Amino acid sequence: MSNPVESLYNIRLLDELAEKKSIIHNVHPLMKVLTTGAYLLVTVSFNKYQLSNMLPLVFYPVIVMSLADIPAIPIFKRVLPALPLITGIGLFNLLYDKSPVLVLPWITIPGGWVSFLSILIKGFLTILAALILIATTGMTKIALALRIMRIPGVFIIQLLLTYRYIAVLLEEAGRIVRAYSLRSAGEKGIKFRDWGPLTGHLLIRSIERAQRVYRSMCCRGFAGEYHTGREKGINTGDILYFAGWSISFLIIRYFNIPAMIGWLMMGVRR
Amino acid sequence: MHMADALLSPAVGGTMWAVTAGVAAYSIKKVQNELDEQKIPLMGVLGAFVFAAQMINFTIPGTGSSGHLGGGTLLAILLGPYAGFLTLASVLVIQALFFADGGLLALGCNIFNLGFYTCFIAYPLIYKLLVHKGYSTGRIFAGSLLAAIIGLQLGAFSVVLQTLFSGITELPFRTFVMLMQPIHLAIGVVEGLITAAVVVFIWKARPEIIEKAASGQTIGSSDIKKVLAGFAVIAIITGGVFSWFASANPDGLEWSMFNTSGKEELEMPGGIHQTLASIQEKIAILPDYSFKSSEQEVDGDAPETEGWPAVNAGTSVSGLAGGAMTLLLAAITGLIIRSIKKREKARAV
């Protein structure tokens, strides 16, 4: 995400996905936010060795993405850049945790590997859940959910303004970087003496833009509050969506479903 | 340096959410008390600026690598600590949602690590103290550089503590600190240099911006307010008439915390297990692979294997097979839903 233009495409892709129409898109944003919260809490609550227990959690992204017509590959691609830190810290578990926890007839797998894999899976699922939320809901509807959750208006207005102007300023930053690179043939990157002026000009332009924005907001009757239109109410279906998923997550949390399937498949007597 | 969901336990994540919500609620109160609505669009646009500026990579002289602007210190310098903290929080919310930076559960940690230390510790104790005697290029440069470095060091140390308290990593405390702090010292120096370069440039080009910001005034001219005062009154009345939106109590976020990590027993409840046992012999798909494995249990050289009660080949293999089956079932479910949807679409056409 280190390129202004790429970031812009990323935001636009997620915005476009959020504009689609599907059962999932129709669910009330508050319920989707709460469901995502429940999913994240349950996912991270598994301990580091409960690798197989947490696998049924993949049903949530699979089902929601399928119902909401969210393409898998572009979303997965966006999960990957977030994994290096998790991988980096997880890798140390391989070094420090060598107690055997997974004994197969042909190999004994140390705890480090199990906990490393479980960190990776947790990382993947939690990041995916956040992307699914934004791709099926969109920023304005998430702001609506926040408002219902009684987050103060000042913060929400500010969040929406930041979101709105990110696209504008990313374009501007992209143009600056492109112009610089065209005028500095043979140079690698931005020179130290240009750090200040380059970013500083963008900053001054942003401040001036903020003044123009404020003036036009004043002209349209802005007085410190942000007025929104009528919002969609929460219906039974929305509540059932949240309740259904929450119960499923709790079942996954407290019953080792893959182990049950395994026993059924192989008839292992404990 | 974003903290990730996967490295957190629900207790640590929830606590940090609560702490951050508290700081945010206090900041909102402060910003609202200032009653300067001109600051709101400025916060929004500067938040977007930080976001965009972070996408610009600056080459570090003498090395092949590059760094980018760290937002907290700059926002505190331009907006003051309270508005700066809130602006950085909204940038981090958008980064977590759109760019998978950190995660939603780790958002509390990230806002605290990147926003609290820069806005409420490094800014007042370092930057303000240094420029207190009067502005000069040298003081502004040193103030912003040091504030950015120390803010990031404290943030990195928090990441270490949050990860360790979550019990996810096996890294010993000292090793973890020795890894994190020097790396973030290097990153902090680069971020600090960029921040200092920008602040010094602004000081030279538009000194009033820095001075106004430091004295708590909003950057920019306020003539427009007087000019538009009459119109504003009408606008407020109109807005008020159509407004139903009134309450803005700073409740903050309330997150329920599951206190379940760590000590769960993984054994099946008797009823289900017995029922399964009685039918599994009949419907076992892979009976040849069963291991009557009580003899193969690994003896006590693994004291730290809490949470994985029965270490034996039978459960391990069935766990693997069951896990694979679960993933397969999930994939099949997805494919079925998609094919049904495709058929429906085809029918609709």
Chai-1 contact restraints between the chains, C-beta under 6 A:
chainA,res_idxA,chainB,res_idxB,connection_type,confidence,min_distance_angstrom,max_distance_angstrom,comment,restraint_id
A,M1,B,F99,contact,1.0,0.0,6.0,A-B,restraint_1
A,S2,B,N57,contact,1.0,0.0,6.0,A-B,restraint_2
A,P4,B,M55,contact,1.0,0.0,6.0,A-B,restraint_3
A,S7,B,M55,contact,1.0,0.0,6.0,A-B,restraint_4
A,I11,B,F98,contact,1.0,0.0,6.0,A-B,restraint_5
A,L14,B,F98,contact,1.0,0.0,6.0,A-B,restraint_6
A,L40,B,L104,contact,1.0,0.0,6.0,A-B,restraint_7
A,L40,B,L105,contact,1.0,0.0,6.0,A-B,restraint_8
A,L41,B,P10,contact,1.0,0.0,6.0,A-B,restraint_9
A,L41,B,F258,contact,1.0,0.0,6.0,A-B,restraint_10
A,V44,B,D5,contact,1.0,0.0,6.0,A-B,restraint_11
A,V44,B,L8,contact,1.0,0.0,6.0,A-B,restraint_12
A,V44,B,P10,contact,1.0,0.0,6.0,A-B,restraint_13
A,S45,B,P10,contact,1.0,0.0,6.0,A-B,restraint_14
A,S45,B,F258,contact,1.0,0.0,6.0,A-B,restraint_15
A,S45,B,T260,contact,1.0,0.0,6.0,A-B,restraint_16
A,S45,B,S261,contact,1.0,0.0,6.0,A-B,restraint_17
A,N47,B,S261,contact,1.0,0.0,6.0,A-B,restraint_18
A,N47,B,G262,contact,1.0,0.0,6.0,A-B,restraint_19
A,N47,B,G307,contact,1.0,0.0,6.0,A-B,restraint_20
A,Y49,B,G307,contact,1.0,0.0,6.0,A-B,restraint_21
A,Y49,B,W308,contact,1.0,0.0,6.0,A-B,restraint_22
A,S52,B,G319,contact,1.0,0.0,6.0,A-B,restraint_23
A,S52,B,G323,contact,1.0,0.0,6.0,A-B,restraint_24
A,L55,B,G323,contact,1.0,0.0,6.0,A-B,restraint_25
A,L55,B,T326,contact,1.0,0.0,6.0,A-B,restraint_26
A,P56,B,T326,contact,1.0,0.0,6.0,A-B,restraint_27
A,V58,B,A330,contact,1.0,0.0,6.0,A-B,restraint_28
A,F59,B,A330,contact,1.0,0.0,6.0,A-B,restraint_29
A,V62,B,A330,contact,1.0,0.0,6.0,A-B,restraint_30
A,V62,B,T333,contact,1.0,0.0,6.0,A-B,restraint_31
A,V62,B,G334,contact,1.0,0.0,6.0,A-B,restraint_32
A,S66,B,G334,contact,1.0,0.0,6.0,A-B,restraint_33
A,S66,B,I337,contact,1.0,0.0,6.0,A-B,restraint_34
A,S66,B,R338,contact,1.0,0.0,6.0,A-B,restraint_35
A,L67,B,I337,contact,1.0,0.0,6.0,A-B,restraint_36
A,R78,B,A100,contact,1.0,0.0,6.0,A-B,restraint_37
A,V79,B,A100,contact,1.0,0.0,6.0,A-B,restraint_38
A,A82,B,A100,contact,1.0,0.0,6.0,A-B,restraint_39
A,L85,B,A4,contact,1.0,0.0,6.0,A-B,restraint_40
A,I86,B,A4,contact,1.0,0.0,6.0,A-B,restraint_41
A,I86,B,A6,contact,1.0,0.0,6.0,A-B,restraint_42
A,I89,B,T169,contact,1.0,0.0,6.0,A-B,restraint_43
A,F92,B,L171,contact,1.0,0.0,6.0,A-B,restraint_44
A,N93,B,E170,contact,1.0,0.0,6.0,A-B,restraint_45
A,Y96,B,E170,contact,1.0,0.0,6.0,A-B,restraint_46
A,D97,B,E170,contact,1.0,0.0,6.0,A-B,restraint_47
A,S99,B,A302,contact,1.0,0.0,6.0,A-B,restraint_48
A,S99,B,E304,contact,1.0,0.0,6.0,A-B,restraint_49
A,S99,B,T305,contact,1.0,0.0,6.0,A-B,restraint_50
A,P100,B,V298,contact,1.0,0.0,6.0,A-B,restraint_51
A,P100,B,A302,contact,1.0,0.0,6.0,A-B,restraint_52
A,V101,B,T305,contact,1.0,0.0,6.0,A-B,restraint_53
A,V101,B,W308,contact,1.0,0.0,6.0,A-B,restraint_54
A,L102,B,S316,contact,1.0,0.0,6.0,A-B,restraint_55
A,V103,B,V298,contact,1.0,0.0,6.0,A-B,restraint_56
A,V103,B,V311,contact,1.0,0.0,6.0,A-B,restraint_57
A,V103,B,A313,contact,1.0,0.0,6.0,A-B,restraint_58
A,V103,B,S316,contact,1.0,0.0,6.0,A-B,restraint_59
A,L104,B,S316,contact,1.0,0.0,6.0,A-B,restraint_60
A,L104,B,V317,contact,1.0,0.0,6.0,A-B,restraint_61
A,P105,B,A313,contact,1.0,0.0,6.0,A-B,restraint_62
A,I119,B,A6,contact,1.0,0.0,6.0,A-B,restraint_63
A,K122,B,A6,contact,1.0,0.0,6.0,A-B,restraint_64
A,G123,B,A4,contact,1.0,0.0,6.0,A-B,restraint_65
A,G123,B,A6,contact,1.0,0.0,6.0,A-B,restraint_66
A,T126,B,D5,contact,1.0,0.0,6.0,A-B,restraint_67
A,T126,B,A6,contact,1.0,0.0,6.0,A-B,restraint_68
A,T126,B,G103,contact,1.0,0.0,6.0,A-B,restraint_69
A,I127,B,A100,contact,1.0,0.0,6.0,A-B,restraint_70
A,A130,B,L97,contact,1.0,0.0,6.0,A-B,restraint_71
A,A130,B,G103,contact,1.0,0.0,6.0,A-B,restraint_72
A,A130,B,L104,contact,1.0,0.0,6.0,A-B,restraint_73
A,I134,B,L97,contact,1.0,0.0,6.0,A-B,restraint_74
A,R150,B,N249,contact,1.0,0.0,6.0,A-B,restraint_75
A,R150,B,D251,contact,1.0,0.0,6.0,A-B,restraint_76
A,P152,B,I28,contact,1.0,0.0,6.0,A-B,restraint_77
A,P152,B,A248,contact,1.0,0.0,6.0,A-B,restraint_78
A,P152,B,P250,contact,1.0,0.0,6.0,A-B,restraint_79
A,G153,B,A248,contact,1.0,0.0,6.0,A-B,restraint_80
A,V154,B,I28,contact,1.0,0.0,6.0,A-B,restraint_81
A,F155,B,I28,contact,1.0,0.0,6.0,A-B,restraint_82
A,F155,B,L86,contact,1.0,0.0,6.0,A-B,restraint_83
A,I157,B,I40,contact,1.0,0.0,6.0,A-B,restraint_84
A,Q158,B,I40,contact,1.0,0.0,6.0,A-B,restraint_85
A,Q158,B,M43,contact,1.0,0.0,6.0,A-B,restraint_86
A,Q158,B,G44,contact,1.0,0.0,6.0,A-B,restraint_87
A,Q158,B,S90,contact,1.0,0.0,6.0,A-B,restraint_88
A,L159,B,S90,contact,1.0,0.0,6.0,A-B,restraint_89
A,L161,B,G44,contact,1.0,0.0,6.0,A-B,restraint_90
A,T162,B,G44,contact,1.0,0.0,6.0,A-B,restraint_91
A,T162,B,G47,contact,1.0,0.0,6.0,A-B,restraint_92
A,T162,B,A48,contact,1.0,0.0,6.0,A-B,restraint_93
A,T162,B,S90,contact,1.0,0.0,6.0,A-B,restraint_94
A,Y163,B,I94,contact,1.0,0.0,6.0,A-B,restraint_95
A,Y165,B,G44,contact,1.0,0.0,6.0,A-B,restraint_96
A,Y165,B,V45,contact,1.0,0.0,6.0,A-B,restraint_97
A,Y165,B,A48,contact,1.0,0.0,6.0,A-B,restraint_98
A,I166,B,A48,contact,1.0,0.0,6.0,A-B,restraint_99
A,I166,B,F51,contact,1.0,0.0,6.0,A-B,restraint_100
A,L169,B,A48,contact,1.0,0.0,6.0,A-B,restraint_101
A,L169,B,F49,contact,1.0,0.0,6.0,A-B,restraint_102
A,L169,B,A52,contact,1.0,0.0,6.0,A-B,restraint_103
A,L170,B,A52,contact,1.0,0.0,6.0,A-B,restraint_104
A,A173,B,A52,contact,1.0,0.0,6.0,A-B,restraint_105
A,A173,B,M55,contact,1.0,0.0,6.0,A-B,restraint_106
A,A173,B,I56,contact,1.0,0.0,6.0,A-B,restraint_107
A,V177,B,I56,contact,1.0,0.0,6.0,A-B,restraint_108
A,K188,B,T59,contact,1.0,0.0,6.0,A-B,restraint_109
A,G189,B,T59,contact,1.0,0.0,6.0,A-B,restraint_110
A,G189,B,S66,contact,1.0,0.0,6.0,A-B,restraint_111
A,I190,B,F58,contact,1.0,0.0,6.0,A-B,restraint_112
A,I190,B,T59,contact,1.0,0.0,6.0,A-B,restraint_113
A,F192,B,P61,contact,1.0,0.0,6.0,A-B,restraint_114
A,W195,B,F58,contact,1.0,0.0,6.0,A-B,restraint_115
A,W195,B,I194,contact,1.0,0.0,6.0,A-B,restraint_116
A,W195,B,A197,contact,1.0,0.0,6.0,A-B,restraint_117
A,G196,B,A197,contact,1.0,0.0,6.0,A-B,restraint_118
A,G196,B,V198,contact,1.0,0.0,6.0,A-B,restraint_119
A,G196,B,V200,contact,1.0,0.0,6.0,A-B,restraint_120
A,G196,B,F201,contact,1.0,0.0,6.0,A-B,restraint_121
A,P197,B,F201,contact,1.0,0.0,6.0,A-B,restraint_122
A,T199,B,A53,contact,1.0,0.0,6.0,A-B,restraint_123
A,T199,B,V198,contact,1.0,0.0,6.0,A-B,restraint_124
A,G200,B,V198,contact,1.0,0.0,6.0,A-B,restraint_125
A,G200,B,F201,contact,1.0,0.0,6.0,A-B,restraint_126
A,G200,B,I202,contact,1.0,0.0,6.0,A-B,restraint_127
A,L203,B,F49,contact,1.0,0.0,6.0,A-B,restraint_128
A,S206,B,V45,contact,1.0,0.0,6.0,A-B,restraint_129
A,S206,B,F49,contact,1.0,0.0,6.0,A-B,restraint_130
A,I207,B,I219,contact,1.0,0.0,6.0,A-B,restraint_131
A,R209,B,V45,contact,1.0,0.0,6.0,A-B,restraint_132
A,A210,B,P41,contact,1.0,0.0,6.0,A-B,restraint_133
A,A210,B,L42,contact,1.0,0.0,6.0,A-B,restraint_134
A,A210,B,V45,contact,1.0,0.0,6.0,A-B,restraint_135
A,Q211,B,G220,contact,1.0,0.0,6.0,A-B,restraint_136
A,V213,B,P41,contact,1.0,0.0,6.0,A-B,restraint_137
A,Y214,B,Q38,contact,1.0,0.0,6.0,A-B,restraint_138
A,Y214,B,P41,contact,1.0,0.0,6.0,A-B,restraint_139
A,R215,B,I224,contact,1.0,0.0,6.0,A-B,restraint_140
A,C218,B,L228,contact,1.0,0.0,6.0,A-B,restraint_141
A,G221,B,A235,contact,1.0,0.0,6.0,A-B,restraint_142
A,G221,B,T238,contact,1.0,0.0,6.0,A-B,restraint_143
A,G221,B,G239,contact,1.0,0.0,6.0,A-B,restraint_144
A,A223,B,I236,contact,1.0,0.0,6.0,A-B,restraint_145
A,G224,B,E37,contact,1.0,0.0,6.0,A-B,restraint_146
A,H227,B,G239,contact,1.0,0.0,6.0,A-B,restraint_147
A,H227,B,S243,contact,1.0,0.0,6.0,A-B,restraint_148
A,N256,B,L266,contact,1.0,0.0,6.0,A-B,restraint_149
A,P258,B,G322,contact,1.0,0.0,6.0,A-B,restraint_150
A,P258,B,G323,contact,1.0,0.0,6.0,A-B,restraint_151
A,P258,B,T326,contact,1.0,0.0,6.0,A-B,restraint_152
A,A259,B,G319,contact,1.0,0.0,6.0,A-B,restraint_153
A,A259,B,G322,contact,1.0,0.0,6.0,A-B,restraint_154
A,I261,B,G322,contact,1.0,0.0,6.0,A-B,restraint_155
A,I261,B,M325,contact,1.0,0.0,6.0,A-B,restraint_156
A,G262,B,S318,contact,1.0,0.0,6.0,A-B,restraint_157
A,G262,B,G319,contact,1.0,0.0,6.0,A-B,restraint_158
A,G262,B,A321,contact,1.0,0.0,6.0,A-B,restraint_159
A,G262,B,G322,contact,1.0,0.0,6.0,A-B,restraint_160
A,W263,B,L276,contact,1.0,0.0,6.0,A-B,restraint_161
A,W263,B,Q280,contact,1.0,0.0,6.0,A-B,restraint_162
A,W263,B,S318,contact,1.0,0.0,6.0,A-B,restraint_163
A,L264,B,Q280,contact,1.0,0.0,6.0,A-B,restraint_164
A,M265,B,I285,contact,1.0,0.0,6.0,A-B,restraint_165
A,M265,B,L286,contact,1.0,0.0,6.0,A-B,restraint_166
A,M265,B,A321,contact,1.0,0.0,6.0,A-B,restraint_167
A,M266,B,A284,contact,1.0,0.0,6.0,A-B,restraint_168
A,M266,B,L286,contact,1.0,0.0,6.0,A-B,restraint_169
A,M266,B,Y289,contact,1.0,0.0,6.0,A-B,restraint_170
A,M266,B,S290,contact,1.0,0.0,6.0,A-B,restraint_171
A,M266,B,S318,contact,1.0,0.0,6.0,A-B,restraint_172
A,G267,B,Q280,contact,1.0,0.0,6.0,A-B,restraint_173
A,G267,B,E281,contact,1.0,0.0,6.0,A-B,restraint_174
A,G267,B,A284,contact,1.0,0.0,6.0,A-B,restraint_175
A,G267,B,P287,contact,1.0,0.0,6.0,A-B,restraint_176
A,G267,B,S290,contact,1.0,0.0,6.0,A-B,restraint_177
A,V268,B,S290,contact,1.0,0.0,6.0,A-B,restraint_178
A,V268,B,G314,contact,1.0,0.0,6.0,A-B,restraint_179
A,V268,B,S318,contact,1.0,0.0,6.0,A-B,restraint_180
